[in-house]
Amino acid sequence: MQVRKSWRCATRLATRKHGIRIKNTQLYASSSIINTQNTNLNRNTSINGAFKRYYHQTKVTLQDQKLNEENESTSEEDELKALMDAPRESDQVDVLIVGGGPSGLSAAIRFMQLAEKEGKKEGFRVVVLEKAAEVGKHILSGACIEPRALEELIPDWKNKNPPSMVPVENDKFLYLTENSSFRLPTPPPMHNKGNYIVSLSDFTRWLGEQATELGVEIYPESPAVSFLPFPSSSSPLSSVLGVSTGPKGISRARTPKPSFSPSFDFHSHLTILAEGARGSMTKIATNQFDLRNGIPPQTYGLGIKELWQVGEGNKHYKKGSVVHTTGWPLDSKTYGGSWVYHLDDGLVSIGFVIGLDYENPWMSIYKEFQRFKHHPAIKPLLEGGTPIGYGARAIVEGGIQCVPKMHFPGGIVVGDSAGLLNVPKIKGTHNAMKSGMIAAETAWPKLKERIGSEITEENALDLKEYQDAVKTSWIWEDLYKIRNIRPSFKWGFWPALAYGALDNVIMRGNVPWTLAHGTPDHKSLKPADQCEKIKYPEPDGKISFDLLTNLTRSGTNHEEDQPVHLVVTEEGRKEMKKLNWEKYRGAEQRYCPAGVYEWVDEELVINAQNCVHCKTCDIKDVGQNINWVPPEGGGGPLYSGM
């Protein structure tokens, strides 16, 4: 039997039903032909044919619309509504994971390991939905990772052809003034002995390969856009049945295009949200299930990264070297700093993080990073080198004070979606992976008895034991000891540095109090007329670059003729003109690291095709009028080596 991978859902069905496991996740995007003789379709056997009929009917509808336009009695908008409201095809799985990052893939791998260990792998289905074109293509980090979660998950990982993982050879922590640098003692959380410098995008791709070899089904270009309630539910969403993926082929005018393809529903005993910082589905779950009841708002930072080829002959390049800096170019009220990691083959990862609770609306996070690279302690390393990658992402900074309720009827939240990053360490991968593993280990005893069984609202899983297990694991110990470092910076740099010495060096994180964070990120800006404008140097095209030039190095691309995924209502636009423009002089055009926002003749212009999916606008917008939702599957950056 041959199944042509002509459309994303057809790919899913062919891959799933005929037992095909693709080791290289890049093959999911190909147009190759799958050959198989296995026709024993043991579950949901009507879906493939039903979907083909539905998709064919959809195409015929659109063709008839073109041929009979003069006789058409409904508008294109009505046609789209009819298509969107039509009954959708669905599939039942056992575990559904939203997000193909380290936490989600670790959960998937652990589930399969447990099923294999107990002889229950046959018929057990774990599905990962990933919005990127390929696994790892939306993943970006420094990254210097602790390997302990990896060693627990895949003890023999070194024998499984992992991507480049460079052991850390030395640590350096610098305080910068405008023209000088001073080496400071490396704070205890930032010691990196035993850690590895990696490309997190490549590492995640490798994790995806390990998952597929175990039987996990990974579907790229498949963003989850809404939860599915139970048909008999007494309220709009009292528990989660699964999720619906986003459709394709809708124009910016919200009319169906010839390429239209419908949404697809996945039903599952357990839905795991593993989207990373400020995930769109996690936002919905947080609001619907009140996951932040009594918990303060999460606080975030924005990290911007470049990947440079400086050459192994560069005398300033030292494979395995880790450098962190604080101080210049930031003022003493702004939290932030840099990293410089020396990978192998003459590659250097360099980046800058700034806390999104900063005050001055004239500050450009991107331009702060560009001028930082001209510092005498940094510039010599980059001179003569070539930048080959660029990207940005938000990171969670709230620590245990801001960890929400991590479970709800039918689902749980893991990794950065739950806020488990260790800010002083500038590390979250180890905690993200461990949380995914804990999710599988706590769910499995209940889930293994339900494999392939009917999903009902009455027996929806609500895994309080998952949150309890996280709090008794080394994740909580890791976060507890550093819980006061980030909030202490609300007092300013020097008081925080002194406090950090007391709390983390002398008391080793065991003080009998817990500090609260300051003002929420979207409320921290001061009016523009109360702040000093910042004059930034022009980029030289060698060390520093204009934003759009750098953006080309991210591989970012979206289908332009689609609804804008940075949603602002008409009322929101009116408020933004009065608030964002008149009071803060369009701060979003300075904090966005991709040139998405512009104010032209006092009107907001949104260049959605530039978006790198960092979510900063969703976090920092002063009136909370910008809502980031997933664009068509496959759109966004195409990170490689990042």
N, C-alpha and C positions, 0 to 999 in steps of 0.2 A: 504494500500500500504506500502511496506517495502523498505527502501533505505539503503543499507549498506554503512557505512562511510569508504570505503576502500581506498579513495584517497582524498586529500585535496580539489580539485575542486568539486568532487562529494559531499563532505560534505557541501560546500558552497551552491550548488544548492539545495540539499535536505533541508537544513536549511531555505534558503530563500523562496523557492517555496511553502513549506507546512506550513508556518506560525509558525515554531518552534522557540522559544526563549529560549536559554539555559542560566540559571542564573549563573551557575558555569562555568567559562571559561575553566577550566581544561577538561571539557567534550568534547571540540572540538578535543582533541587529542586522544580520545578513539576510540575503534573499535565496539562500541555498535550499535544496530539496532534501527533505528528511525521508529516508527509506526505512521501512520497518515492516515486518510480517506479523507483528503482534497485534491481533485484533480482538483480544480479550479485554473489552472495556468493562471494568467491573463496577464502576461507580458513576452515576449521572450519565448514563450512556446516551441520552438523547441530546445532550447539550451541544455537541459539535454540529450535528445536523440541524438542530433548532437554530443555532447561531447563524449558520450559513444561510438558512432560509430568511432569517430576520435581516441579515446584512444585505442579501439579494433584494429583498422587498424594499429596503431603505434606498438602495441604488436605483431601483426601478421608479420609486416615488420621485426621486430627484430628476431622473431622465424625463419622466412624464411631465414634470413641472416645466422643464425647458421646452418640450415639444408643444405643450398646450398652454403657454403663458397667457395667450389672449383670452382663454376661457377660464382662467384661474379665478376661483371665488374667495380664496383666502390669501392673506399676505404672507410674505416669506417669514415674518415673525411668527405667524400662526403655524406655518409649516414646521418651524424649528420647535415650537412648543409641543406640537403633536408628536414629533420625533422624540423629544426629551421625555414626554409623559408616557410614551408607549411602554408596555411591559418590557422590562429588561431581562436578559438572560442572567443566570446566576450559577454559582458553583459552591459546593460545601467543602470546607477543609477543616482540619483539626486545630491548627494554629495559624494565625494570620499576623504577619509582622509588617508594620508600616515603617519603612526606612531600611535601606541596605547599607548601614554604617557599621562600625565595630560593635555597638551594643546589640543591634538587631541580628547581625550575623552570628555573634557569639551565642545568643539565645537559640537561634536555629540549629547551630552545630551541637550545642548541649542537648537539646531535645532529641536530636537524632542519635546521639551517643547513648542516651538513656534508653531510647526505644530499642536500639540494637542490643544493648546489654541485657534487656529483659525479654528479647525475642519477640518484640511487638512492632518491629519496623514495617512489616508487610501491611500495606493499606494505610499506614500512618502518614498524614500529609502536613507538611510545614511549608507555607508559602510566604515569600518575602516580596513586597511591592516596593519598587524603587523608581523614583521620578526621573532620574538621570537616564541618558542614553545608554550608559553602561555602568556597571557597579564600580564605584570609586571616582567617577567623573565629577561628582559634586562634593567630594571630600577634600578638605584642606586643613592643614595644621602645621606647626613648626617643623618637624615634630621630634621631640625627644621623649621616648616612652619607657615606662617601667614595664618589665617583662613578666611580672608575677602572675597576672591574669592569663597571659598567653601560655605560660608554663603550666598553669592548672588546666587550661582548656585543651591544649595540644602539647603534651609533654615532649614529644619528639619533633617539634616544629622545625628544628634545624635540619632535619632530614627530609623535609617536604618542599625543598626548593623555594624558600621565602625570598621576597625581594631584598634588595640591599639593606642591611641593618648594621650600622657602623657603631661599634662599642665606643662609649665616651672615654676619652683619654685624659682630658683635663677640663676643669671648670674655672671660669673667671667672672667676677661680678664688679662692674665699673660704675662709678658715679661720674657723670659728665657735667662739665661747665661748657660754656660756648666754645672755648678753645683748648680745654685741657680735660684730662681724665684721671681719676684716682681709683686705685683698686681698693675695694672694701672686702672685709671677710664675707665669704659666701654664706648667706643665711641657711640654717639647717634644712628647710624644705627644698632648697634649690641644689642640694648636693646630688650629683648625677652618676656616682660610681655604680656600675652595674647596669646602667641604662643604655638605650640604643637610639641613635639618630636615624630616622627613617623618613621616607615619603609616605604620609598617611594615605594618600590616594592609592598608591601602589600596594601598600599593606592591606588596605580594604579589599582591593581587587583580588589579592591572594586569599584573603579570608573567604571571599565569595567562591573561589575555586574549591576550597576545602569543604564548604557547605554543599555545593552541588555534587561533589564526589560522594557525599554521605546520603544524597537523595533529596536535599532541599530544593524546592522549586523557586527560582528567582525570576521575576518578571520586570525588566527595565521598562522605561517609558510608561509607567503605570502609577501616576500619582493618585493617592487616596484623597477624595474631596469631600466626602460626607459619611456620617455614620448611618447604619441601617437599624431602625427600630424593629422590634417584633411586631408583626401584624396585629396581634391581640393586645398590644400595650395600651394601658389606660392613660398614659401621658405621652407627649411627643418623643421622649427618649428617657425611659426609666432604666433601661439596660440595653447593651449593645449586641446586636445580632451579627454585625460585620461592618464592612465599608463598601462604598461605591467608588469606582475609579472615574477619572475624568474623561469626558468625550473628546474627540478630535474633529477638526474640520468645521469649526464655527468661526464665522468671519468677525471682524471687529464691530461690524454693524449688527452682530448677533443674528445672522441669517446662516442657514446651512450651506456649506460649499459642496461641490461634487465629491470631495474627499471625506465627507462626514462619516464618522463611525461612532456608535453609541457608547454609553457607559457600560460597565460590567460590574455586577454585584458579587461579592465574596461573603459567604456566611461562614462563621467560625465559632468554635467553642470558646476561643480566647483570642482577643485582639491585643497585640502588643504595640505600643506607640514608641518608636525608636527613631524619631525624626531629627534629633539634634536640637540645638538651641532655638527656642521660639517656633516650634513646629506648629503648622496650621491646624492639624487635627488635634494636637495637644491643647491648643487654645480653645477649640470647641469643647473638648472633654472637660477642661478646667471650668469653663463657664457653665456647662450643662450640669455637671455633677458637683459643682462648688468645691473643687479640689483645693482652693486656697482659703477656705473658711478658717479664719484665725491665723493665717500665714501671711507674712508681709510680701509685697511684690518682689519678684525676681529682679536682680540688678545685673547689668550686662556690660561687656566691653566689646569694642570692635577691633579685630585683628586684621592687619593688611600684610600680605606676604609677597615677596619676590624670590624667584629662584635664579641664581646666577651661575654661569660657567666662568670661573676665574682661572682655571688651568692649574694642573698639578705643579707647574714650574713657578707659580706665584710664591714669593718668599714669605708672604703673610698667610698663606693657606696651610693649615695643619689638620689633616684628617683626624676626626674624632674630637675636635676642639668645640667647646660650648662657651659662649659669651653671652651674658645678660647685662643690660645697662639700665640705669635710672637717671633722673635729672633732666638736663637739657635734651630736647628743646622745650619741654613742658614747664609751666610755672609750678609753684609749690602747692597750688590748690588742685591740680589735675593729676589723677591717678593714671599711671601708665609706664611703659618702658619697652625695651627692645630685646630681640634675640638675634644671635648670629651663630648658626650651626654649620659646621664643616662636614659635609658628607664625603663620599668617595668620588673618585674620578674628577677632582677639581670642582665639584659642585658645592655651592654655598646657599643655604636657606637663610634669608634675612627678613625680619619683619618687625612690626611695631603694633603694640596694643594700647588703646586709650579707653579708660572707663567712660561709659556713656552717661555718667552723672556729672560731666563737666559743665561749666557755667557759661562760658563765653560763646555766644552764637556766631561770632566772626571766625572762630577756629575751624580750619579745614584739617580733618584727620589725615587725609591723603597727603596734603602739602607738608604737614608736620613730619611725616615719614620721609618725604623726599628731601627735606632740608637736613634731617638727621643723618642721612647717608653721606653728607659732606663733612661731617665731623672728622677732625684729624685722626681719631682713633679707629675710624671706620673706612674712610675713603680709600686709603692705600690698598686695602684688600680688594676693592672693586675696580680700581683703575686698570684699564686694559681688558676688563672682563665683558661678558655679554649677558644681559638679562634674557632669560628664556621662558619665564613663567610669571604670572601675576594672578592674584586673587584676594578675596576677603571673606570673612565670616564673623558673625557675632559669637561671643562666648559667654557662658553663664558665670557670674561672679559672686552670687549670693551666699554660697556655702550652705551649711546645715540650717541656718536661720530661715532660708527661703525654700527648702525642699518641701514640696506640696504633699498632700495625700496622693499616694502613687498607685492606688487601685480604685476601681469602680466596677459596677456590675457588668461583667463581660470583658473587662480589659485591665491592663496595667501600663505603667509608664516607666521607661528605663533610660539610662544614660544621661546625656545632656538635656534631654527633654524633661528629666526629673531634677536637673540642676546639680549633678554629682561631680562637677569639675573642681579640682584643687587649684585655687587661684595662685597662691604663693609659689607653688611648684610649677605653674603654667602647664599642668598636665591633667587630662581627663580620660584618656583612652583606657588606662588600666581600670579605673572605676566604672567606665561605661561597659567594658567587656565583662567585668565581674557582675554588674547588675543584671546583664542579660543572662549570664549563667545562673544566677540566683533565681531569676524569673522562671527559667526552665525547671530548676530543681524543686522549687516550691509548687509549681503547677502540675508537675508530672504525676504525683500520687493520685490526684483527682482526675486528671485528664486521661490517663491510660485506660481507665474504665469506660471512657466515653468515645473511644476511637470509632469513627464511622457512624455513631449513633445520632438520633434526631436531636437538634438543638432547640431547646424550649426556654422560654423566659423563666419558668419556675426553677430550673436548675442552672441558671446563669452563674458562672464562676465569679466570685468577688473575693479576691485573694489578699485578705488582710495579712496573712502569714508571710506574704512576699515583703511587705514593708517592714514587718518585724524582723525578718531574716536579714534585710539590708542593714538594719540598725544594730544587729549583733555581729555583723561581718567586719572585715578589715576596712571596708569602704568608710564606715562611720568613724572608725578610729582615725583613719587618714584625714577625714574632714573635720573632726572634732578638735584636733590639736591646733589647727590653723584658723579656727572659726572667727577669731577676733582681728586677724591681720587686715583683711580688706576693709571692714567697717571703720577701723581706726584712722583710715586716710581721710575721713570726713573732717578731721581736725587739721589737715594739712600734712605736707611731706615730712618735715622734721619732727613734729610731735609723734607722727605715726612710726617713724624710724626708731625713735627712742622707746616708744611703747612696744614695738615688735621685739626689741632686744630684751625687754623685761618679760614679755609674755612667752616668746618662742625660744629664746636662748636660755634665760635664767630659769623660768618656770616650766619650760618645755610644753607649753600649751595647757597646763593643768591649773590655770587660775580659776577661782570659784565664781566667775561671772561670764556672761555672754553679751557682747556688744550688739546693739541694733544698728542696722544700716541707716543712712541718711535719707535725703529726699529721693523719691522715685525718679528714674532716669528721665521720663518725659516732662517732669516738673522742675528740673534742675537749672534750665537756662534762665539767664537774666535778660531783661530787655536789651535790645541792641544799642540803644542810646545810653545805656549805663555801662557799656563795656568798650574797651579800647580795640580799635580795628588792628588786625595783624597784617603786616606787610611781608609777603613771602617772596623769596628770590625766584627769578625765572628759571625754569629747568634748563640744564646745559646740554641735554640730549646724550650725555655720556654716563653720568652718575644718577642724575635725576631726569624725570620724563613727564611730559604732560599726560593727563589722565587717559585720554582716548587712545594715545599711543600704547600705553601700558595695558589698557583694556584688551587690545588685540591679542595680547599674550595669554589671555585667559581662555581663549577659544569660545567665548560667549556668543550664543546665537539663539534667537527665537523666531518662530514663524511670525512675521509682522502682522499678517492679516488674521488676528485672533483677538478676543476680548482682552483688554488691558488687565493684567493680573495684580496690579497695584490699585486696589479698588478705592475710589473716593466718590462719595455721593455728591449730588449737586449741592445739597445743604452743606456738606463737608467742604466743598470748594469755596463756598461763600465764607465759611468760618475761617478757612485757611488764608484767604485774602486779608481778612481783618486781623487775624492772630499771627499766622506764620510770616506774612509779608510785612504788614504794617508795624508789628511789635518786634519781630525777631529777624526781619530782613532776609527771609528765606533761608534759614539755617540748614534745611534739608539739602540744598544744593551744595553745601559744604561738608556735611557729614556723610553723604552718600559716596561710596568709593567707586562708583561706576558711572557717574554722570547721568543718572536717571532723571533728576529733577532740575528744572530751569524755571526761572521767572522771567517771562518776556512781556514787556509792556504791562507789568503788574498782573499778569495772568500765568497760572501754573501750567507748565508743559511737562508731561510725563513721557520720557523715552524708555518705555518698558523693555524694549529689545536689548537694552544695555545691562539689564539686571543680572547680578551674579548670585542672587538668592541669599544674601547675607542677613536679611530681615531687619537691618538697622532702622529703616524708616518706620516699620511697624512698631518698633520699640521706642524710638526717640521722638516721634512726631508729637509736638506739644499739645495738640488737641485730640490726639488719638483718632484722627480721621482717615489715616492710611491703613488699609487692611490688606496684608500680603496673602494671596491665595495662590495655589499652584497653577502655573501656565500649562499649556499642552505638554504631555509627557515627552521627555527628550530635550526640551528647551533648557537653556541656561549655560553655565560654563562647561568646559570639557577639560578638567584638570588632569594633567599627567605629570608625575614626578613631584606633585605638590603635597 
